[in-house]
Amino acid sequence: MNKASEQASANLSVSVGATLPNLVTIANSLPQILHQAAQRSTGIFLVGEQEHPDFLAYSDLLQAAEQILHSLRQRGLQPQDRVIIQLLDPQYFLICLWGCFLGGYVPIPLGMDLNLDRPKLRQAIELFTPSVIVTEGNVPHLTTVGMAELLNGDRDSQWHDGNLDDLALLLMTSGSTGKPKGVMLSARNLIASVYGMARVNKLSSQDITLNWMPLEHVASLVMFHLTEVYLGCQQIQVNSELILPNPLQWLNLIDRHRVTASWSPNFAYNLVNEKLNQQDPQVNWDLSCLRWMGNGAEAVVGETAGRFIELLAPYGLSPQVVSPGYGMSETTSGIAHAQDFYLHLDREYVSVGAPIPGVSLRIVDEENQPMPEGMVGLLQVKGATVTMGYYHQPELSREIFTADGWLNTGDLGFLKSGQLTITGRQKDVIIINGVNYYNHELETIVEAIAGVTVSFTAACGVMDANQQEQIAIFFHTELTAESLGQLLNTIRRRVFTDAGVAPAYLIPVAQETIPKTAIGKIRRSQLSQQFAAGEFEQIVSETRELSQ
């Protein structure tokens, strides 16, 4: 290779993390990690509605998990059998999770919301055909088992000695076609991820971490539970229902327990900002204990995170604490963490840092060719934390990987000096509070409503006055103004019922207002830009009055 070629290659957008030590993936297994933690006096504080949190020592977690292992073996389960876990109690959830890890069974953690219909549970059964369903209460026409029954027996300390590349965890995610997917993660994926999280963010056995997002969320489960077990450090798990109505309780707990590391999607930083802007909290927080606060799982808004730093500086929060990051279920959570966000608060897009050890990033064009540094393109990932694919969906698995083994993330960004910056998404998806909502699915729901004109509906992600992403639904109707109010209420109710999210803006427009390509594809990004420019303010105001 001549010097010109070497220079051209050096300027391509590729970023390679540090080499992953062999010790990380050879000398450890998931059971060994819990066994090591059980030698310490640390464990898990579980904060619910009670005044004093419950404490589950790692040693007690191991013993209870061994009871689960015994009961599952008594039921005839074999390594790699799948176990659905849908439990409200976080202590039971974690005990059952580790019981599966000890036996080489594959846990499938579902959302904690135990509604009567349990549609997600039924979807998971259809997709994964589990050997056991661990849940609370009776589910019509399903055979389930409760934790009281599983914990009513002896312990089994003969842990399964599996291969690091065996399937260890299945994460159920919504698919772009409405069909759920099962992200397959191995023990090697999990261990490499927790090592990277700890190493890059300088976490140790002396840390005290706090998580209040649901435990089935990949970041909560991997970064804020498994990492802590790996380190043997103290962790605090908080019921999210305690934080969402009162986000300042997050800071109360950090101060009270001298928390050194925590995290949240961007929306919660904004919730704190709103509360602090509205009122004087009359508190004497000392937040100098915090060393690291992750910001991820949805688009990071620099203005929001910067304002958070500014508002909490009087309480001892260091500007160096907030760390935007990037990851997804398919990469076993965070694969990049920024360490210098506070130095670049004026940037249009937020850098999310360099890749963790064992992971490489590259930016390519539509032909999968690496692009020059600094140019926006498609983000692809390769390395020890990347999924092996989707469970029993080989065609979909092939679609997400390139011929040379890179994972297509669906995100757009650029690399500069080895640091990743995300600029948008290739696919049409809106992220609200860390949950994906696919544009075309929302549009299908709306167009099924009488009075809405088919093929002239657009569900778009827009930013509200607080720079938080919201859902705006543009649609056309021939109904008169007298009937429009009822239609607006029907749309809002139907979207919430079918998709589980309430659109912030419903915007009736003329057909010609919906921009389309030559082949009829709606230009959603153009509508989002027009919304940002204030072109629909009058319509938004009028529809709000009609909906009241």
C-alpha positions in Angstrom: 0.0 0.0 0.0 1.4 3.4 -1.0 1.4 6.4 1.3 -1.6 8.0 -0.5 -3.6 4.8 0.1 -2.5 4.6 3.7 -3.6 8.2 4.3 -7.0 7.6 2.6 -7.6 4.5 4.7 -6.7 6.4 7.8 -9.3 9.1 7.1 -12.1 6.6 6.7 -14.8 6.6 9.4 -13.9 3.5 11.4 -13.4 3.5 15.2 -12.0 0.5 17.0 -12.4 0.0 20.8 -9.6 -1.4 22.9 -8.8 -5.1 22.8 -10.9 -7.2 25.1 -8.7 -9.1 27.6 -9.0 -12.9 27.3 -9.6 -13.0 31.0 -12.9 -11.4 30.6 -14.4 -14.1 28.4 -12.5 -17.2 29.3 -12.1 -17.2 33.1 -15.6 -16.0 33.8 -19.2 -17.4 33.4 -22.4 -15.9 34.6 -22.7 -18.3 37.6 -19.1 -17.6 38.5 -19.8 -13.9 38.5 -22.6 -14.3 41.0 -20.5 -16.7 43.1 -17.7 -14.0 43.3 -20.2 -11.3 44.3 -21.7 -13.6 46.9 -18.3 -13.6 48.8 -18.9 -9.9 49.6 -21.3 -8.3 52.0 -22.8 -6.1 49.3 -26.1 -6.6 47.4 -29.3 -5.0 46.2 -31.4 -2.4 47.9 -35.0 -2.6 46.6 -36.9 0.7 47.0 -40.6 0.4 46.7 -43.5 2.2 48.5 -42.3 1.1 51.9 -40.4 3.6 54.1 -37.2 1.4 54.3 -35.9 -0.5 51.3 -35.5 -4.2 51.4 -32.0 -5.6 51.1 -31.0 -8.7 49.1 -27.4 -9.7 49.7 -25.7 -11.3 46.7 -25.1 -14.4 48.9 -28.9 -14.6 49.5 -29.6 -14.0 45.8 -27.3 -17.0 45.0 -29.0 -19.3 47.5 -32.5 -18.4 46.3 -31.4 -18.8 42.7 -30.2 -22.3 43.6 -33.7 -23.1 44.8 -35.1 -22.0 41.5 -32.5 -24.1 39.7 -33.6 -27.2 41.8 -37.3 -26.6 41.1 -36.8 -26.1 37.3 -34.6 -29.3 37.1 -37.4 -31.2 39.0 -39.7 -30.1 36.2 -37.5 -31.7 33.7 -35.9 -28.6 32.1 -32.8 -29.0 30.1 -30.0 -26.4 29.3 -31.2 -24.0 26.6 -34.8 -24.5 27.4 -36.6 -21.1 27.5 -38.3 -19.6 30.5 -40.6 -16.6 30.3 -40.4 -14.3 33.4 -43.2 -11.8 33.9 -43.2 -10.7 37.5 -44.0 -7.5 39.3 -41.8 -8.1 42.3 -38.2 -7.0 41.3 -36.7 -9.3 43.9 -38.5 -12.3 42.5 -37.6 -11.2 39.0 -33.9 -11.1 39.8 -34.0 -14.4 41.7 -35.7 -16.2 38.8 -33.4 -14.6 36.3 -30.3 -15.9 38.1 -31.9 -19.3 38.6 -32.1 -19.6 34.8 -28.5 -18.4 34.4 -27.3 -21.1 36.9 -29.0 -23.9 35.0 -28.2 -22.7 31.5 -31.8 -22.0 30.8 -32.7 -19.0 28.7 -34.7 -16.3 30.5 -37.1 -14.1 28.5 -37.9 -11.0 30.7 -41.2 -9.4 29.8 -42.7 -6.1 30.9 -43.9 -5.9 34.4 -47.4 -4.7 33.5 -49.7 -7.6 34.3 -52.9 -6.5 32.5 -55.8 -8.8 32.1 -55.2 -9.6 28.4 -51.5 -9.9 28.6 -51.0 -9.6 24.8 -47.2 -9.4 25.1 -47.2 -12.6 27.1 -49.2 -14.4 24.4 -47.0 -13.0 21.7 -43.9 -14.3 23.6 -45.4 -17.8 23.9 -46.1 -17.9 20.2 -42.6 -16.7 19.3 -40.5 -18.6 21.9 -42.5 -21.7 22.8 -41.2 -21.7 26.4 -40.9 -24.7 28.7 -42.0 -22.7 31.7 -44.0 -19.4 32.2 -43.2 -17.8 35.6 -45.8 -15.1 36.4 -48.2 -13.9 39.0 -51.9 -14.9 39.1 -53.8 -17.1 36.8 -53.8 -16.6 33.0 -56.7 -18.2 31.2 -55.8 -21.2 29.0 -52.2 -21.1 30.0 -50.1 -23.3 32.4 -48.0 -21.0 34.6 -46.0 -21.3 37.8 -45.6 -18.8 40.7 -42.4 -18.0 42.6 -43.8 -19.3 45.9 -44.0 -22.8 44.3 -40.5 -22.5 42.8 -38.9 -21.4 46.1 -40.5 -24.2 48.0 -37.8 -26.8 47.8 -34.1 -27.6 48.2 -31.1 -25.9 46.7 -29.0 -27.2 43.8 -25.4 -26.0 43.7 -24.4 -28.0 40.7 -24.5 -25.1 38.2 -24.5 -25.8 34.5 -21.1 -25.5 32.9 -22.0 -24.1 29.5 -20.3 -22.6 26.6 -19.8 -18.8 26.5 -21.4 -18.7 23.1 -24.5 -20.5 24.1 -27.7 -18.5 24.1 -28.0 -16.9 27.5 -30.8 -14.3 27.3 -33.7 -13.4 24.9 -35.0 -9.9 24.8 -38.4 -9.3 23.2 -38.6 -6.2 21.1 -41.3 -4.8 18.8 -40.7 -5.3 15.1 -41.0 -2.7 12.3 -43.8 -4.8 10.8 -45.7 -5.2 14.1 -44.3 -8.7 14.6 -42.2 -9.1 17.7 -38.5 -10.1 17.5 -36.4 -12.0 20.0 -32.9 -10.6 20.3 -30.5 -13.4 21.1 -27.6 -12.6 23.5 -24.9 -15.0 24.6 -23.0 -15.1 27.9 -20.0 -13.7 26.0 -22.1 -10.8 24.8 -23.2 -10.1 28.4 -19.8 -10.4 30.0 -18.1 -8.3 27.3 -20.8 -5.6 27.8 -20.5 -5.3 31.6 -16.7 -5.3 31.3 -16.9 -2.4 28.8 -19.4 -0.5 30.9 -17.2 -0.8 34.0 -13.9 -0.1 32.3 -14.9 2.9 30.2 -16.8 4.6 33.0 -14.2 3.7 35.7 -16.7 1.8 37.9 -15.4 -0.4 40.7 -16.6 -2.5 43.7 -16.7 0.7 45.7 -19.5 2.3 43.7 -23.1 2.6 44.6 -25.4 2.7 41.6 -29.1 3.5 41.2 -31.5 2.4 38.5 -35.2 3.3 38.3 -36.1 2.2 34.8 -37.9 -1.2 34.4 -35.5 -4.2 34.7 -36.6 -5.8 31.4 -35.0 -2.7 29.7 -31.6 -3.8 28.3 -29.7 -0.9 29.9 -31.3 -1.5 33.3 -30.6 -5.2 33.2 -27.1 -5.2 31.7 -25.6 -1.9 32.7 -27.3 -1.4 36.1 -27.7 -5.0 37.4 -25.3 -7.4 35.7 -22.4 -4.9 35.8 -22.9 -4.4 39.5 -22.9 -8.2 40.2 -19.8 -8.4 38.0 -18.1 -5.8 40.2 -19.7 -6.9 43.5 -20.7 -3.4 44.2 -23.9 -2.0 45.9 -26.9 -1.5 43.6 -30.2 0.2 44.3 -33.3 -0.8 42.3 -36.2 1.7 42.5 -39.8 1.3 41.4 -40.2 3.6 38.4 -43.7 4.6 39.7 -42.0 6.4 42.6 -40.0 8.6 40.2 -42.2 9.4 37.3 -44.8 11.4 39.3 -42.0 13.1 41.2 -38.7 13.1 39.3 -37.0 15.0 42.1 -37.3 11.8 44.2 -34.5 10.5 41.9 -32.2 13.2 43.3 -33.5 12.7 46.9 -32.5 9.0 46.7 -29.1 9.8 45.1 -28.4 12.2 48.0 -29.7 9.9 50.7 -27.8 6.8 49.6 -24.7 8.7 48.4 -25.1 7.2 44.9 -22.1 7.4 42.6 -23.6 6.3 39.3 -27.1 6.4 37.8 -28.8 6.8 34.4 -31.9 7.7 32.6 -33.2 8.4 29.1 -33.2 12.1 28.1 -36.9 12.6 29.0 -36.2 12.3 32.7 -33.5 14.9 32.6 -36.2 17.2 31.1 -38.7 16.2 33.8 -36.2 17.3 36.5 -35.6 20.6 34.6 -39.3 21.3 34.4 -39.8 20.7 38.2 -36.8 22.9 39.1 -38.0 25.7 36.7 -41.4 25.6 38.3 -40.5 25.6 41.9 -37.9 26.0 44.5 -37.5 22.4 45.9 -36.4 23.7 49.3 -33.8 20.9 49.6 -30.2 20.7 50.7 -29.0 18.1 48.3 -25.3 17.2 48.2 -24.8 15.7 44.7 -21.1 15.8 44.8 -21.2 12.0 45.4 -22.2 11.4 41.7 -19.3 10.5 39.4 -21.3 9.3 36.4 -24.8 9.7 35.0 -25.7 8.0 31.8 -28.0 9.5 29.3 -29.2 7.1 26.6 -32.0 4.8 25.2 -33.4 7.7 23.2 -32.1 10.7 21.3 -29.9 12.9 23.6 -30.8 16.6 23.5 -27.7 18.6 24.4 -29.7 21.6 25.5 -31.7 19.5 28.0 -28.6 17.8 29.5 -26.8 21.1 29.6 -29.6 22.8 31.4 -29.7 19.9 33.9 -26.0 20.5 34.7 -26.7 24.2 35.1 -29.7 23.8 37.4 -27.9 21.3 39.7 -24.5 22.9 39.9 -25.6 24.7 43.1 -26.1 21.3 44.7 -22.6 20.1 44.0 -23.2 18.3 40.7 -20.0 18.2 38.7 -20.4 19.2 35.0 -18.3 16.2 34.1 -20.9 13.8 35.4 -23.4 13.6 32.6 -22.4 11.1 29.9 -24.4 10.7 26.7 -24.2 7.1 25.3 -25.4 4.9 22.5 -26.5 1.3 22.4 -29.5 -0.9 21.6 -30.7 -4.4 22.5 -28.9 -5.8 19.5 -25.6 -4.5 20.9 -26.3 -5.7 24.5 -26.9 -2.1 25.6 -24.3 0.7 25.7 -21.4 0.4 23.3 -20.2 4.1 23.4 -20.1 6.5 26.4 -19.0 10.1 26.1 -16.6 11.4 28.7 -16.4 15.1 27.7 -19.9 16.2 27.0 -19.6 19.2 29.3 -16.8 20.7 27.1 -19.0 20.8 24.0 -22.4 22.1 25.1 -22.7 24.3 22.0 -22.6 21.5 19.5 -25.6 20.9 17.2 -25.4 17.2 17.7 -24.2 15.4 20.8 -21.2 13.1 20.7 -21.8 9.8 22.4 -18.1 8.9 22.7 -15.8 6.1 21.5 -16.6 2.4 21.4 -16.0 0.2 24.4 -13.4 -2.6 24.4 -14.1 -5.4 21.9 -16.4 -3.2 19.7 -15.8 -1.4 16.4 -17.9 1.2 14.6 -17.9 2.3 11.0 -19.9 4.8 8.9 -20.8 3.6 5.4 -22.7 4.8 2.4 -25.7 2.9 0.8 -23.3 0.5 -0.8 -21.7 -0.4 2.5 -18.5 1.4 1.6 -16.7 3.2 4.5 -17.1 7.0 4.2 -14.5 9.7 5.0 -14.2 10.9 8.6 -16.7 13.6 9.5 -19.3 12.7 6.8 -22.8 11.5 7.8 -23.7 8.0 6.8 -25.1 4.7 8.1 -23.8 3.4 11.4 -22.6 -0.2 11.6 -21.2 -2.1 14.5 -19.1 -5.2 15.0 -17.7 -6.9 18.0 -18.1 -9.0 21.2 -21.4 -7.5 22.3 -23.3 -7.8 19.0 -26.2 -10.2 18.9 -26.1 -13.4 17.0 -29.4 -12.5 15.4 -33.1 -12.9 16.0 -34.6 -16.0 17.5 -36.1 -18.3 14.8 -36.2 -15.4 12.2 -33.3 -16.3 9.9 -34.3 -14.0 7.1 -34.6 -11.0 9.4 -31.2 -12.0 10.9 -29.6 -12.0 7.5 -31.1 -8.6 6.7 -29.5 -6.8 9.6 -25.9 -8.1 8.9 -23.7 -7.2 5.9 -21.8 -9.8 4.0 -18.7 -9.0 6.0 -20.4 -9.3 9.4 -21.3 -5.8 10.4 -24.6 -5.1 12.1 -26.8 -2.4 10.5 -28.1 -0.3 13.4 -30.5 1.8 11.3 -29.0 5.0 12.7 -27.2 7.8 10.9 -24.1 9.5 12.3 -20.5 10.4 11.7 -17.2 9.6 13.4 -14.5 12.2 14.1 -11.3 11.5 16.0 -12.8 8.1 16.9 -15.8 9.7 18.6 -19.4 8.8 17.4 -22.1 11.4 16.9 -25.7 10.3 16.1 -27.6 12.6 13.7 -30.8 10.7 13.1 -32.4 7.4 12.1 -32.5 5.7 8.8 -35.8 4.0 9.6 -39.0 5.7 10.4 -39.4 5.2 14.1 -40.3 7.6 16.9 -38.8 7.0 20.4 -40.8 8.2 23.4 -39.5 7.6 26.9 -37.1 5.0 25.5 -39.9 3.0 23.7 -40.0 2.6 19.9 -43.2 3.5 18.0 -43.1 2.7 14.3 -44.6 5.5 12.1 -46.5 3.2 9.7 -48.1 1.3 12.5 -49.5 4.5 14.0 -50.7 5.5 10.6 -52.4 2.2 10.0 -54.3 2.6 13.3 -55.5 6.1 12.4 -56.5 5.3 8.8 -58.8 2.5 10.1 -60.9 5.2 11.7 -64.1 6.3 9.8 -63.7 9.8 8.5 -59.9 9.7 7.9 -58.8 9.7 4.3 -56.6 6.8 3.4 -53.0 7.4 2.2 -52.9 10.9 3.5 -51.9 10.2 7.1 -48.4 10.8 8.5 -47.1 10.0 12.0 -44.0 12.1 12.7 -41.6 12.7 15.4 -41.4 16.4 16.4 -39.8 18.4 19.1 -42.0 20.2 21.6 -41.1 23.4 23.4 -38.9 21.5 25.9 -36.9 19.8 23.1 -38.5 16.4 23.8 -39.6 14.2 21.0 -43.3 13.8 20.7 -45.7 12.2 18.2 -47.6 14.4 15.8 -50.2 12.8 13.5 -51.0 14.7 10.3 -54.2 13.5 8.6 -56.9 14.6 6.1 -60.6 14.4 6.6 -63.7 15.5 4.7 -65.6 16.0 7.9 -67.0 19.4 8.8 -65.7 21.4 11.8 -68.8 20.4 13.8 -67.7 16.7 13.7 -64.0 17.3 13.9 -63.8 17.5 17.7 -65.3 14.0 18.0 -62.9 12.6 15.4 -59.9 14.1 17.2 -61.0 12.4 20.5 -61.5 9.1 18.6 -58.0 9.2 17.1 -56.4 10.0 20.4 -58.3 7.2 22.2 -57.7 4.6 19.5 -53.9 5.3 19.2 -53.6 5.1 22.9 -55.6 1.8 23.2 -53.8 0.1 20.2 -50.3 1.5 20.5 -50.0 2.4 24.2 -49.0 6.0 23.6 -50.9 9.3 23.3 -50.1 11.5 20.4 -49.2 15.0 21.5 -50.4 16.7 18.4 -53.3 15.9 16.0 -53.1 18.1 12.9 -55.9 18.0 10.2 -54.6 19.3 6.9 -55.5 19.5 3.2 -54.3 16.6 1.0 -51.8 18.8 -0.8 -50.2 19.6 2.5 -48.9 16.0 2.9 -45.7 16.0 0.9 -45.0 12.8 -1.2 -42.3 11.5 -3.4 -42.8 10.7 -7.1 -43.8 7.2 -6.1 -46.2 8.3 -3.4 -44.0 7.9 -0.3 -44.8 10.5 2.4 -41.9 12.8 3.3 -42.3 12.7 7.0 -39.1 14.5 7.7 -40.4 17.5 5.7 -43.5 17.7 7.9 -41.3 17.5 11.0 -39.3 20.4 9.6 -42.4 22.4 8.9 -43.7 21.8 12.4 -40.4 23.0 13.8 -40.6 26.1 11.8 -44.0 26.9 13.4 -46.1 26.4 10.2 -48.8 24.4 12.1 -49.1 26.5 15.3 -52.5 27.9 14.5 -54.0 24.5 13.6 -52.5 23.0 16.8 -54.1 25.7 18.8 -57.5 25.2 17.1 -57.5 21.5 17.5 -56.7 21.7 21.2 -59.7 23.8 21.7 -61.9 21.3 19.8 -60.5 18.4 21.9 -61.4 20.0 25.2 
